[in-house]
């Protein structure tokens, strides 16, 4: 089973989130660049991470 995680902060990337994903028991198996989309709160989805349990 894979999980998707939207990364909304531009400073966070798959590499910088790696320690926390590993600590939570997940592995990033793919990183998908997302088309930046501003929502009503001004957040932007900059990247989508595909996670699987380790």
C-alpha positions as CSV (number, residue, x, y, z in Angstrom):
1,X,0.0,0.0,0.0
2,X,1.4,3.4,-1.0
3,X,0.6,6.7,0.7
4,X,0.7,10.2,-0.9
5,X,2.0,13.2,1.0
6,X,1.7,16.7,-0.4
7,X,4.7,18.9,0.5
8,X,3.5,22.4,0.8
9,X,6.6,24.2,2.1
10,X,9.1,24.9,-0.6
11,X,12.0,24.4,1.8
12,X,11.0,20.8,2.5
13,X,12.1,18.3,-0.1
14,X,12.2,14.6,-0.1
15,X,15.9,14.6,1.0
16,X,15.2,17.0,3.9
17,X,12.2,15.0,5.1
18,X,14.0,11.6,4.9
19,X,15.0,11.4,8.6
20,X,11.4,11.9,9.6
21,X,9.9,9.5,7.1
22,X,12.3,6.8,8.1
23,X,11.5,7.5,11.8
24,X,7.8,7.2,11.0
25,X,8.5,3.8,9.4
26,X,8.1,4.9,5.7
27,X,10.3,4.9,2.7
28,X,10.0,7.5,-0.1
29,X,9.7,5.5,-3.3
30,X,9.0,8.3,-5.7
31,X,8.9,12.1,-5.8
32,X,6.5,13.8,-8.2
33,X,7.0,17.5,-9.0
34,X,3.5,19.0,-8.6
35,X,2.2,22.0,-10.5
36,X,2.3,24.8,-7.9
37,X,-1.3,25.5,-6.9
38,X,-2.3,28.2,-4.4
39,X,-5.2,27.2,-2.2
40,X,-7.5,29.5,-0.3
41,X,-5.0,29.6,2.6
42,X,-2.1,30.6,0.4
43,X,-0.4,27.2,0.6
44,X,1.3,25.6,-2.4
45,X,1.8,22.0,-3.2
46,X,5.3,21.9,-4.4
47,X,5.9,18.2,-4.5
48,X,4.0,14.9,-4.0
49,X,5.9,12.1,-2.2
50,X,4.9,8.5,-2.6
51,X,5.5,6.6,0.7
52,X,5.4,2.9,1.5
53,X,5.8,1.3,4.9
54,X,9.3,-0.1,5.4
